[in-house]
Amino acid sequence: MNDKVVMPVWTFGLFIVLMNTTMFNVSIPSIIRDIDVSASLGSWIISSYSIGYALSTMIYSRLSDVLPIRRLLTVGLIILGLASVFGIFVTNFQALLFARIAQSAGAGVTAGLGLVIASRYIPYERRGRAISMISAGAAMAFGLGPIVGGLITEYIGWNGLFGFTVLVLVILPVLLRLLPKEQPKPFRFDMLGAVLTIVNAVAILTAVTQRSFFWLAVGILSVAAHIWHLNRKNESFINPKLFAEPKYRKLLLVGFSILMLNLGNLFIMPLVLANLFRDSPLIIGLIIAPGAVLSAFLTRFVGRWIDRYGNIRVLILGHVILTLVLIVFWAMLGTSPAVILFGYLFFSPAASASLSSLNNETSRILPSNLIGSGMGFMQLIQFFGGSFSVAFCGMLLDYQKKDSLVHAYETVYAVLIAVSICSLFLLFRYLLSNNRAASLPDNEARST
């Protein structure tokens, strides 16, 4: 496979798919106003896409262990394209939510299989740059998404956001020609495991957003049922062998935290700019865009730094920067939009570098036979963290309706700061366990 051609084309597809998230982030204030729903309910426009995206990412990644990537890509992009066409014509919350969920069912093919391709077909010494290129597409989406979303929302309406996503179909014939041909392998799809995974995620998110003990009970029971299912099924949807890797378990928690910080901040920033400073969707996009564009520009260097200095150093540095920026946002939130403008210039590159190094480190520690399921589950946990963050932030804002807006947003940022500090502490533990394992015999190191 010629990765110098395939990876840029794939990155463009990921760019379109992730713009589908960031465009709606900026447009959330307008959508909430137009369809007359609360911030908590409106957060599901983002979180439903994120959790569906995460679940479909896991499904496509898991299936890539046995089915040709070309076939999975065709199915995913066609689903995404048809759902986007339907979304152009929606006029109410129920139809909008359905369109977003349907989009997410196809969108996961780009994120999950992009990492699988990089991990499977690109040598480790060049893999950091390839994974960083994928992160560059994500960063550029976060940069241009707010601008494009603001322009479309202001001059066409938020329905027009769906029309832009249809462009992802242009990469399908190109990739079908360039991707290596693979033969399917014998495989029985664990439908019950997939259903339980969906129930786990949806029940827990619903319990958070609706503050429902019933859904919390459903979530706990479904998790217990899923654990029982994993222990008795040989070819389960989530490969239980992954959890035998202590390092992998630690990285899962870090991945959850990074997306919780990133998507939580991206959900709150437009609300702050719209409600505290009365900025339009276009102005909001122009304020958020420079940081993400800078992130995309720096990604080429981040890949080199990862290959040269190692994943963990870049990951820790990124976490430190994320924490410091969140502290600045918390302390100076109501001062000026310039605080968000300049703060995001540091936040976005740090988040992109953290994700690149985390995914590269995950691909390094996983055995080759667990690459598909392992990278897919990592993506699932990451985007579940983002979905949980958006839902939880929306719930916190609803809970503080009687407080001032500044105080409500400060509370949300205080929670994100706490998450960042906990994740940083976990990273230092991971680093210490790596150093300890390096000094132990091989059989003892595997159990660390």
Contacts in CASP RR format, 6 or more apart in sequence:
PFRMAT RR
TARGET T0000
AUTHOR 0000-0000-0000
METHOD contacts of the structure
MODEL  1
MNDKVVMPVWTFGLFIVLMNTTMFNVSIPSIIRDIDVSASLGSWIISSYS
IGYALSTMIYSRLSDVLPIRRLLTVGLIILGLASVFGIFVTNFQALLFAR
IAQSAGAGVTAGLGLVIASRYIPYERRGRAISMISAGAAMAFGLGPIVGG
LITEYIGWNGLFGFTVLVLVILPVLLRLLPKEQPKPFRFDMLGAVLTIVN
AVAILTAVTQRSFFWLAVGILSVAAHIWHLNRKNESFINPKLFAEPKYRK
LLLVGFSILMLNLGNLFIMPLVLANLFRDSPLIIGLIIAPGAVLSAFLTR
FVGRWIDRYGNIRVLILGHVILTLVLIVFWAMLGTSPAVILFGYLFFSPA
ASASLSSLNNETSRILPSNLIGSGMGFMQLIQFFGGSFSVAFCGMLLDYQ
KKDSLVHAYETVYAVLIAVSICSLFLLFRYLLSNNRAASLPDNEARST
1 117 0 8 1.000
1 121 0 8 1.000
1 178 0 8 1.000
1 179 0 8 1.000
1 180 0 8 1.000
2 178 0 8 1.000
3 118 0 8 1.000
3 121 0 8 1.000
3 122 0 8 1.000
3 126 0 8 1.000
3 130 0 8 1.000
5 178 0 8 1.000
6 117 0 8 1.000
6 175 0 8 1.000
6 178 0 8 1.000
6 179 0 8 1.000
7 117 0 8 1.000
7 118 0 8 1.000
7 122 0 8 1.000
7 130 0 8 1.000
7 133 0 8 1.000
7 134 0 8 1.000
8 133 0 8 1.000
9 171 0 8 1.000
9 174 0 8 1.000
9 175 0 8 1.000
9 178 0 8 1.000
10 110 0 8 1.000
10 114 0 8 1.000
10 117 0 8 1.000
10 134 0 8 1.000
10 171 0 8 1.000
10 175 0 8 1.000
11 133 0 8 1.000
11 134 0 8 1.000
11 136 0 8 1.000
11 137 0 8 1.000
12 137 0 8 1.000
12 171 0 8 1.000
13 110 0 8 1.000
13 168 0 8 1.000
13 171 0 8 1.000
14 110 0 8 1.000
14 111 0 8 1.000
14 114 0 8 1.000
14 134 0 8 1.000
14 137 0 8 1.000
14 138 0 8 1.000
14 141 0 8 1.000
15 137 0 8 1.000
15 138 0 8 1.000
15 140 0 8 1.000
15 141 0 8 1.000
16 141 0 8 1.000
16 164 0 8 1.000
16 165 0 8 1.000
16 167 0 8 1.000
16 168 0 8 1.000
17 53 0 8 1.000
17 80 0 8 1.000
17 107 0 8 1.000
17 108 0 8 1.000
17 110 0 8 1.000
17 111 0 8 1.000
17 141 0 8 1.000
17 165 0 8 1.000
17 168 0 8 1.000
18 111 0 8 1.000
18 137 0 8 1.000
18 138 0 8 1.000
18 141 0 8 1.000
18 142 0 8 1.000
19 141 0 8 1.000
19 144 0 8 1.000
19 145 0 8 1.000
19 148 0 8 1.000
19 164 0 8 1.000
19 165 0 8 1.000
20 49 0 8 1.000
20 84 0 8 1.000
20 103 0 8 1.000
20 107 0 8 1.000
20 161 0 8 1.000
20 164 0 8 1.000
20 165 0 8 1.000
21 46 0 8 1.000
21 49 0 8 1.000
21 50 0 8 1.000
21 53 0 8 1.000
21 141 0 8 1.000
21 263 0 8 1.000
22 141 0 8 1.000
22 142 0 8 1.000
22 143 0 8 1.000
22 145 0 8 1.000
22 146 0 8 1.000
22 149 0 8 1.000
22 266 0 8 1.000
22 292 0 8 1.000
23 145 0 8 1.000
23 146 0 8 1.000
23 148 0 8 1.000
23 149 0 8 1.000
23 150 0 8 1.000
23 152 0 8 1.000
23 153 0 8 1.000
23 161 0 8 1.000
23 164 0 8 1.000
24 31 0 8 1.000
24 45 0 8 1.000
24 46 0 8 1.000
24 49 0 8 1.000
24 100 0 8 1.000
24 149 0 8 1.000
24 158 0 8 1.000
24 161 0 8 1.000
25 46 0 8 1.000
25 146 0 8 1.000
25 266 0 8 1.000
25 267 0 8 1.000
25 270 0 8 1.000
26 145 0 8 1.000
26 146 0 8 1.000
26 149 0 8 1.000
26 150 0 8 1.000
26 153 0 8 1.000
26 270 0 8 1.000
26 281 0 8 1.000
26 284 0 8 1.000
26 285 0 8 1.000
26 288 0 8 1.000
27 149 0 8 1.000
27 150 0 8 1.000
27 152 0 8 1.000
27 153 0 8 1.000
27 158 0 8 1.000
27 161 0 8 1.000
27 281 0 8 1.000
28 42 0 8 1.000
28 43 0 8 1.000
28 45 0 8 1.000
28 46 0 8 1.000
28 267 0 8 1.000
28 270 0 8 1.000
28 271 0 8 1.000
29 270 0 8 1.000
29 271 0 8 1.000
29 274 0 8 1.000
29 275 0 8 1.000
29 281 0 8 1.000
30 153 0 8 1.000
30 157 0 8 1.000
30 158 0 8 1.000
30 281 0 8 1.000
31 42 0 8 1.000
31 45 0 8 1.000
31 96 0 8 1.000
31 158 0 8 1.000
32 38 0 8 1.000
32 39 0 8 1.000
32 42 0 8 1.000
34 158 0 8 1.000
35 92 0 8 1.000
35 93 0 8 1.000
35 96 0 8 1.000
37 93 0 8 1.000
38 398 0 8 1.000
39 271 0 8 1.000
39 394 0 8 1.000
39 397 0 8 1.000
39 398 0 8 1.000
40 209 0 8 1.000
40 391 0 8 1.000
40 394 0 8 1.000
40 395 0 8 1.000
40 397 0 8 1.000
40 398 0 8 1.000
41 93 0 8 1.000
41 209 0 8 1.000
42 93 0 8 1.000
43 209 0 8 1.000
43 267 0 8 1.000
43 390 0 8 1.000
43 391 0 8 1.000
43 393 0 8 1.000
43 394 0 8 1.000
43 395 0 8 1.000
44 97 0 8 1.000
44 209 0 8 1.000
44 391 0 8 1.000
45 96 0 8 1.000
45 97 0 8 1.000
45 100 0 8 1.000
46 263 0 8 1.000
46 267 0 8 1.000
46 387 0 8 1.000
46 390 0 8 1.000
47 205 0 8 1.000
47 209 0 8 1.000
47 386 0 8 1.000
47 387 0 8 1.000
47 388 0 8 1.000
47 390 0 8 1.000
47 391 0 8 1.000
48 97 0 8 1.000
48 100 0 8 1.000
48 101 0 8 1.000
48 104 0 8 1.000
48 387 0 8 1.000
49 100 0 8 1.000
49 101 0 8 1.000
49 103 0 8 1.000
49 104 0 8 1.000
49 107 0 8 1.000
50 104 0 8 1.000
50 263 0 8 1.000
50 383 0 8 1.000
50 384 0 8 1.000
50 386 0 8 1.000
50 387 0 8 1.000
50 390 0 8 1.000
51 104 0 8 1.000
51 201 0 8 1.000
51 202 0 8 1.000
51 205 0 8 1.000
51 383 0 8 1.000
51 384 0 8 1.000
51 387 0 8 1.000
52 101 0 8 1.000
52 104 0 8 1.000
52 105 0 8 1.000
52 108 0 8 1.000
52 383 0 8 1.000
52 387 0 8 1.000
53 104 0 8 1.000
53 107 0 8 1.000
53 108 0 8 1.000
53 111 0 8 1.000
53 383 0 8 1.000
54 108 0 8 1.000
54 201 0 8 1.000
54 379 0 8 1.000
54 380 0 8 1.000
54 381 0 8 1.000
54 382 0 8 1.000
54 383 0 8 1.000
54 384 0 8 1.000
54 387 0 8 1.000
55 104 0 8 1.000
55 197 0 8 1.000
55 198 0 8 1.000
55 201 0 8 1.000
55 380 0 8 1.000
56 76 0 8 1.000
56 104 0 8 1.000
56 105 0 8 1.000
56 106 0 8 1.000
56 107 0 8 1.000
56 108 0 8 1.000
56 109 0 8 1.000
57 108 0 8 1.000
57 109 0 8 1.000
57 111 0 8 1.000
57 112 0 8 1.000
57 376 0 8 1.000
57 379 0 8 1.000
57 380 0 8 1.000
57 383 0 8 1.000
58 197 0 8 1.000
58 237 0 8 1.000
58 238 0 8 1.000
58 376 0 8 1.000
58 377 0 8 1.000
58 379 0 8 1.000
58 380 0 8 1.000
59 194 0 8 1.000
59 237 0 8 1.000
60 72 0 8 1.000
60 76 0 8 1.000
60 108 0 8 1.000
60 109 0 8 1.000
60 112 0 8 1.000
60 113 0 8 1.000
60 376 0 8 1.000
61 112 0 8 1.000
61 113 0 8 1.000
61 115 0 8 1.000
61 116 0 8 1.000
61 372 0 8 1.000
61 373 0 8 1.000
61 374 0 8 1.000
61 375 0 8 1.000
61 376 0 8 1.000
61 377 0 8 1.000
61 379 0 8 1.000
62 237 0 8 1.000
62 238 0 8 1.000
62 239 0 8 1.000
62 372 0 8 1.000
62 373 0 8 1.000
62 376 0 8 1.000
63 72 0 8 1.000
63 187 0 8 1.000
63 189 0 8 1.000
64 72 0 8 1.000
64 112 0 8 1.000
64 113 0 8 1.000
64 116 0 8 1.000
64 372 0 8 1.000
65 185 0 8 1.000
65 187 0 8 1.000
65 369 0 8 1.000
65 372 0 8 1.000
65 373 0 8 1.000
66 184 0 8 1.000
66 185 0 8 1.000
66 186 0 8 1.000
66 187 0 8 1.000
67 184 0 8 1.000
67 185 0 8 1.000
67 187 0 8 1.000
68 181 0 8 1.000
68 182 0 8 1.000
68 183 0 8 1.000
68 184 0 8 1.000
69 113 0 8 1.000
69 116 0 8 1.000
69 117 0 8 1.000
69 179 0 8 1.000
69 180 0 8 1.000
69 182 0 8 1.000
70 175 0 8 1.000
70 176 0 8 1.000
70 179 0 8 1.000
70 181 0 8 1.000
70 182 0 8 1.000
71 184 0 8 1.000
72 109 0 8 1.000
72 113 0 8 1.000
73 109 0 8 1.000
73 113 0 8 1.000
73 172 0 8 1.000
73 175 0 8 1.000
73 176 0 8 1.000
73 179 0 8 1.000
74 172 0 8 1.000
74 176 0 8 1.000
75 106 0 8 1.000
75 109 0 8 1.000
76 105 0 8 1.000
76 106 0 8 1.000
76 107 0 8 1.000
76 108 0 8 1.000
76 109 0 8 1.000
77 106 0 8 1.000
77 109 0 8 1.000
77 168 0 8 1.000
77 169 0 8 1.000
77 171 0 8 1.000
77 172 0 8 1.000
78 169 0 8 1.000
78 172 0 8 1.000
79 102 0 8 1.000
79 105 0 8 1.000
79 106 0 8 1.000
80 103 0 8 1.000
80 105 0 8 1.000
80 106 0 8 1.000
80 107 0 8 1.000
80 109 0 8 1.000
80 165 0 8 1.000
80 168 0 8 1.000
81 103 0 8 1.000
81 165 0 8 1.000
81 166 0 8 1.000
81 168 0 8 1.000
81 169 0 8 1.000
82 102 0 8 1.000
83 99 0 8 1.000
83 102 0 8 1.000
83 103 0 8 1.000
83 105 0 8 1.000
83 106 0 8 1.000
84 99 0 8 1.000
84 103 0 8 1.000
84 162 0 8 1.000
84 163 0 8 1.000
84 165 0 8 1.000
84 166 0 8 1.000
84 168 0 8 1.000
85 162 0 8 1.000
85 163 0 8 1.000
85 166 0 8 1.000
86 99 0 8 1.000
86 102 0 8 1.000
86 162 0 8 1.000
87 95 0 8 1.000
87 96 0 8 1.000
87 99 0 8 1.000
87 159 0 8 1.000
87 162 0 8 1.000
87 163 0 8 1.000
88 159 0 8 1.000
88 160 0 8 1.000
88 162 0 8 1.000
88 163 0 8 1.000
89 159 0 8 1.000
90 96 0 8 1.000
90 98 0 8 1.000
90 99 0 8 1.000
90 159 0 8 1.000
90 162 0 8 1.000
99 162 0 8 1.000
103 162 0 8 1.000
103 165 0 8 1.000
110 168 0 8 1.000
111 134 0 8 1.000
111 379 0 8 1.000
112 375 0 8 1.000
112 376 0 8 1.000
112 379 0 8 1.000
114 134 0 8 1.000
115 131 0 8 1.000
115 134 0 8 1.000
115 359 0 8 1.000
115 363 0 8 1.000
115 375 0 8 1.000
115 376 0 8 1.000
115 379 0 8 1.000
116 371 0 8 1.000
116 372 0 8 1.000
116 375 0 8 1.000
116 376 0 8 1.000
117 179 0 8 1.000
118 127 0 8 1.000
118 130 0 8 1.000
118 131 0 8 1.000
118 134 0 8 1.000
118 363 0 8 1.000
119 127 0 8 1.000
119 363 0 8 1.000
119 366 0 8 1.000
119 371 0 8 1.000
119 372 0 8 1.000
119 375 0 8 1.000
120 371 0 8 1.000
120 372 0 8 1.000
121 180 0 8 1.000
122 130 0 8 1.000
124 363 0 8 1.000
124 364 0 8 1.000
125 307 0 8 1.000
126 307 0 8 1.000
127 360 0 8 1.000
127 363 0 8 1.000
128 303 0 8 1.000
128 306 0 8 1.000
128 307 0 8 1.000
128 356 0 8 1.000
128 360 0 8 1.000
129 300 0 8 1.000
129 303 0 8 1.000
129 304 0 8 1.000
129 306 0 8 1.000
129 307 0 8 1.000
131 303 0 8 1.000
131 306 0 8 1.000
131 356 0 8 1.000
131 359 0 8 1.000
131 360 0 8 1.000
131 363 0 8 1.000
132 299 0 8 1.000
132 300 0 8 1.000
132 302 0 8 1.000
132 303 0 8 1.000
132 306 0 8 1.000
132 356 0 8 1.000
133 299 0 8 1.000
133 300 0 8 1.000
134 356 0 8 1.000
135 299 0 8 1.000
135 302 0 8 1.000
135 352 0 8 1.000
135 353 0 8 1.000
135 355 0 8 1.000
135 356 0 8 1.000
135 359 0 8 1.000
136 296 0 8 1.000
136 299 0 8 1.000
136 300 0 8 1.000
136 352 0 8 1.000
137 296 0 8 1.000
137 299 0 8 1.000
138 352 0 8 1.000
138 355 0 8 1.000
139 292 0 8 1.000
139 293 0 8 1.000
139 295 0 8 1.000
139 296 0 8 1.000
139 299 0 8 1.000
139 348 0 8 1.000
139 349 0 8 1.000
139 352 0 8 1.000
140 292 0 8 1.000
140 293 0 8 1.000
140 295 0 8 1.000
140 296 0 8 1.000
141 292 0 8 1.000
142 266 0 8 1.000
142 288 0 8 1.000
142 292 0 8 1.000
142 295 0 8 1.000
142 348 0 8 1.000
143 288 0 8 1.000
143 289 0 8 1.000
143 290 0 8 1.000
143 291 0 8 1.000
143 292 0 8 1.000
143 293 0 8 1.000
143 295 0 8 1.000
143 296 0 8 1.000
143 348 0 8 1.000
144 289 0 8 1.000
144 292 0 8 1.000
144 293 0 8 1.000
145 285 0 8 1.000
145 289 0 8 1.000
145 292 0 8 1.000
146 270 0 8 1.000
146 284 0 8 1.000
146 285 0 8 1.000
146 286 0 8 1.000
146 287 0 8 1.000
146 288 0 8 1.000
146 289 0 8 1.000
146 292 0 8 1.000
147 282 0 8 1.000
147 285 0 8 1.000
147 286 0 8 1.000
147 289 0 8 1.000
148 164 0 8 1.000
149 161 0 8 1.000
149 281 0 8 1.000
149 285 0 8 1.000
150 280 0 8 1.000
150 281 0 8 1.000
150 282 0 8 1.000
150 284 0 8 1.000
150 285 0 8 1.000
151 282 0 8 1.000
152 158 0 8 1.000
152 160 0 8 1.000
152 161 0 8 1.000
152 164 0 8 1.000
153 161 0 8 1.000
153 281 0 8 1.000
153 282 0 8 1.000
154 280 0 8 1.000
154 281 0 8 1.000
154 282 0 8 1.000
187 235 0 8 1.000
188 235 0 8 1.000
189 237 0 8 1.000
190 233 0 8 1.000
190 235 0 8 1.000
190 236 0 8 1.000
190 237 0 8 1.000
192 229 0 8 1.000
192 233 0 8 1.000
192 237 0 8 1.000
193 226 0 8 1.000
193 229 0 8 1.000
193 233 0 8 1.000
193 236 0 8 1.000
193 237 0 8 1.000
193 238 0 8 1.000
194 237 0 8 1.000
196 222 0 8 1.000
196 225 0 8 1.000
196 226 0 8 1.000
196 229 0 8 1.000
196 237 0 8 1.000
197 226 0 8 1.000
197 237 0 8 1.000
197 238 0 8 1.000
197 380 0 8 1.000
199 218 0 8 1.000
199 219 0 8 1.000
199 222 0 8 1.000
200 219 0 8 1.000
200 222 0 8 1.000
200 223 0 8 1.000
200 226 0 8 1.000
201 384 0 8 1.000
201 387 0 8 1.000
203 215 0 8 1.000
203 216 0 8 1.000
203 218 0 8 1.000
203 219 0 8 1.000
203 222 0 8 1.000
204 215 0 8 1.000
204 216 0 8 1.000
204 219 0 8 1.000
204 388 0 8 1.000
205 387 0 8 1.000
205 388 0 8 1.000
205 391 0 8 1.000
206 212 0 8 1.000
206 215 0 8 1.000
207 213 0 8 1.000
207 214 0 8 1.000
207 215 0 8 1.000
207 216 0 8 1.000
207 218 0 8 1.000
207 219 0 8 1.000
208 388 0 8 1.000
208 391 0 8 1.000
208 392 0 8 1.000
208 395 0 8 1.000
209 391 0 8 1.000
209 392 0 8 1.000
209 394 0 8 1.000
209 395 0 8 1.000
211 395 0 8 1.000
226 238 0 8 1.000
229 236 0 8 1.000
230 236 0 8 1.000
230 238 0 8 1.000
230 240 0 8 1.000
231 240 0 8 1.000
238 373 0 8 1.000
238 377 0 8 1.000
239 370 0 8 1.000
239 373 0 8 1.000
239 374 0 8 1.000
239 377 0 8 1.000
241 370 0 8 1.000
242 248 0 8 1.000
242 370 0 8 1.000
242 373 0 8 1.000
242 374 0 8 1.000
242 377 0 8 1.000
243 249 0 8 1.000
245 365 0 8 1.000
245 366 0 8 1.000
246 433 0 8 1.000
246 447 0 8 1.000
246 448 0 8 1.000
247 365 0 8 1.000
247 430 0 8 1.000
247 433 0 8 1.000
247 434 0 8 1.000
247 448 0 8 1.000
248 362 0 8 1.000
248 365 0 8 1.000
248 366 0 8 1.000
248 374 0 8 1.000
250 426 0 8 1.000
250 429 0 8 1.000
250 430 0 8 1.000
250 433 0 8 1.000
251 358 0 8 1.000
251 361 0 8 1.000
251 362 0 8 1.000
251 365 0 8 1.000
251 378 0 8 1.000
251 430 0 8 1.000
252 377 0 8 1.000
252 378 0 8 1.000
252 381 0 8 1.000
253 423 0 8 1.000
253 426 0 8 1.000
254 315 0 8 1.000
254 358 0 8 1.000
254 423 0 8 1.000
254 426 0 8 1.000
254 427 0 8 1.000
254 430 0 8 1.000
255 355 0 8 1.000
255 358 0 8 1.000
255 378 0 8 1.000
255 381 0 8 1.000
255 382 0 8 1.000
255 385 0 8 1.000
255 423 0 8 1.000
256 381 0 8 1.000
256 382 0 8 1.000
256 384 0 8 1.000
256 385 0 8 1.000
256 388 0 8 1.000
257 385 0 8 1.000
257 419 0 8 1.000
257 420 0 8 1.000
257 422 0 8 1.000
257 423 0 8 1.000
257 426 0 8 1.000
258 322 0 8 1.000
258 351 0 8 1.000
258 354 0 8 1.000
258 355 0 8 1.000
258 358 0 8 1.000
258 382 0 8 1.000
258 423 0 8 1.000
259 355 0 8 1.000
259 382 0 8 1.000
259 383 0 8 1.000
259 384 0 8 1.000
259 385 0 8 1.000
259 386 0 8 1.000
259 389 0 8 1.000
260 385 0 8 1.000
260 386 0 8 1.000
260 388 0 8 1.000
260 389 0 8 1.000
260 416 0 8 1.000
260 419 0 8 1.000
261 322 0 8 1.000
261 326 0 8 1.000
261 351 0 8 1.000
261 389 0 8 1.000
261 416 0 8 1.000
261 419 0 8 1.000
261 420 0 8 1.000
261 423 0 8 1.000
262 351 0 8 1.000
262 355 0 8 1.000
262 386 0 8 1.000
263 385 0 8 1.000
263 386 0 8 1.000
263 387 0 8 1.000
263 389 0 8 1.000
263 390 0 8 1.000
264 386 0 8 1.000
264 389 0 8 1.000
264 390 0 8 1.000
264 393 0 8 1.000
264 412 0 8 1.000
264 416 0 8 1.000
265 326 0 8 1.000
265 329 0 8 1.000
265 347 0 8 1.000
265 416 0 8 1.000
266 288 0 8 1.000
267 389 0 8 1.000
267 390 0 8 1.000
267 393 0 8 1.000
267 394 0 8 1.000
268 393 0 8 1.000
268 409 0 8 1.000
268 412 0 8 1.000
268 413 0 8 1.000
269 284 0 8 1.000
269 288 0 8 1.000
269 340 0 8 1.000
269 344 0 8 1.000
270 281 0 8 1.000
270 284 0 8 1.000
270 285 0 8 1.000
270 288 0 8 1.000
271 397 0 8 1.000
271 409 0 8 1.000
272 333 0 8 1.000
272 334 0 8 1.000
272 340 0 8 1.000
272 409 0 8 1.000
273 279 0 8 1.000
273 283 0 8 1.000
273 284 0 8 1.000
273 287 0 8 1.000
273 337 0 8 1.000
273 340 0 8 1.000
274 281 0 8 1.000
274 284 0 8 1.000
275 405 0 8 1.000
276 333 0 8 1.000
276 334 0 8 1.000
276 405 0 8 1.000
276 406 0 8 1.000
276 409 0 8 1.000
277 336 0 8 1.000
277 337 0 8 1.000
279 287 0 8 1.000
279 337 0 8 1.000
287 337 0 8 1.000
287 340 0 8 1.000
287 341 0 8 1.000
287 344 0 8 1.000
288 340 0 8 1.000
288 344 0 8 1.000
290 341 0 8 1.000
290 344 0 8 1.000
290 345 0 8 1.000
291 344 0 8 1.000
291 345 0 8 1.000
291 347 0 8 1.000
291 348 0 8 1.000
291 349 0 8 1.000
292 344 0 8 1.000
292 348 0 8 1.000
294 345 0 8 1.000
294 348 0 8 1.000
294 349 0 8 1.000
295 348 0 8 1.000
295 349 0 8 1.000
295 351 0 8 1.000
295 352 0 8 1.000
296 352 0 8 1.000
298 349 0 8 1.000
298 352 0 8 1.000
298 353 0 8 1.000
299 352 0 8 1.000
299 356 0 8 1.000
302 314 0 8 1.000
302 349 0 8 1.000
302 352 0 8 1.000
302 353 0 8 1.000
302 356 0 8 1.000
302 357 0 8 1.000
303 356 0 8 1.000
305 314 0 8 1.000
305 353 0 8 1.000
306 314 0 8 1.000
306 356 0 8 1.000
306 357 0 8 1.000
306 360 0 8 1.000
310 357 0 8 1.000
311 357 0 8 1.000
311 358 0 8 1.000
311 360 0 8 1.000
311 361 0 8 1.000
311 364 0 8 1.000
312 357 0 8 1.000
312 361 0 8 1.000
312 427 0 8 1.000
312 430 0 8 1.000
312 431 0 8 1.000
312 434 0 8 1.000
314 353 0 8 1.000
314 354 0 8 1.000
314 356 0 8 1.000
314 357 0 8 1.000
315 353 0 8 1.000
315 354 0 8 1.000
315 357 0 8 1.000
315 358 0 8 1.000
315 361 0 8 1.000
315 427 0 8 1.000
316 424 0 8 1.000
316 427 0 8 1.000
316 428 0 8 1.000
316 431 0 8 1.000
317 350 0 8 1.000
317 353 0 8 1.000
318 350 0 8 1.000
318 351 0 8 1.000
318 353 0 8 1.000
318 354 0 8 1.000
319 350 0 8 1.000
319 354 0 8 1.000
319 420 0 8 1.000
319 423 0 8 1.000
319 424 0 8 1.000
319 427 0 8 1.000
320 424 0 8 1.000
321 346 0 8 1.000
321 347 0 8 1.000
321 349 0 8 1.000
321 350 0 8 1.000
322 347 0 8 1.000
322 350 0 8 1.000
322 351 0 8 1.000
322 354 0 8 1.000
322 420 0 8 1.000
323 417 0 8 1.000
323 420 0 8 1.000
323 421 0 8 1.000
323 424 0 8 1.000
324 346 0 8 1.000
325 343 0 8 1.000
325 344 0 8 1.000
325 346 0 8 1.000
325 347 0 8 1.000
325 350 0 8 1.000
326 347 0 8 1.000
326 413 0 8 1.000
326 416 0 8 1.000
326 417 0 8 1.000
326 420 0 8 1.000
327 417 0 8 1.000
328 339 0 8 1.000
328 343 0 8 1.000
329 339 0 8 1.000
329 340 0 8 1.000
329 343 0 8 1.000
329 413 0 8 1.000
330 410 0 8 1.000
330 413 0 8 1.000
330 414 0 8 1.000
330 417 0 8 1.000
332 339 0 8 1.000
333 339 0 8 1.000
333 406 0 8 1.000
333 409 0 8 1.000
333 410 0 8 1.000
333 413 0 8 1.000
334 406 0 8 1.000
355 382 0 8 1.000
359 375 0 8 1.000
359 378 0 8 1.000
362 374 0 8 1.000
362 375 0 8 1.000
362 378 0 8 1.000
363 371 0 8 1.000
363 375 0 8 1.000
366 374 0 8 1.000
366 375 0 8 1.000
389 416 0 8 1.000
392 415 0 8 1.000
393 412 0 8 1.000
396 408 0 8 1.000
396 411 0 8 1.000
396 412 0 8 1.000
396 415 0 8 1.000
397 408 0 8 1.000
397 409 0 8 1.000
397 412 0 8 1.000
400 407 0 8 1.000
400 408 0 8 1.000
400 411 0 8 1.000
401 408 0 8 1.000
403 411 0 8 1.000
433 448 0 8 1.000
436 448 0 8 1.000
437 444 0 8 1.000
437 445 0 8 1.000
437 448 0 8 1.000
438 445 0 8 1.000
440 448 0 8 1.000
END
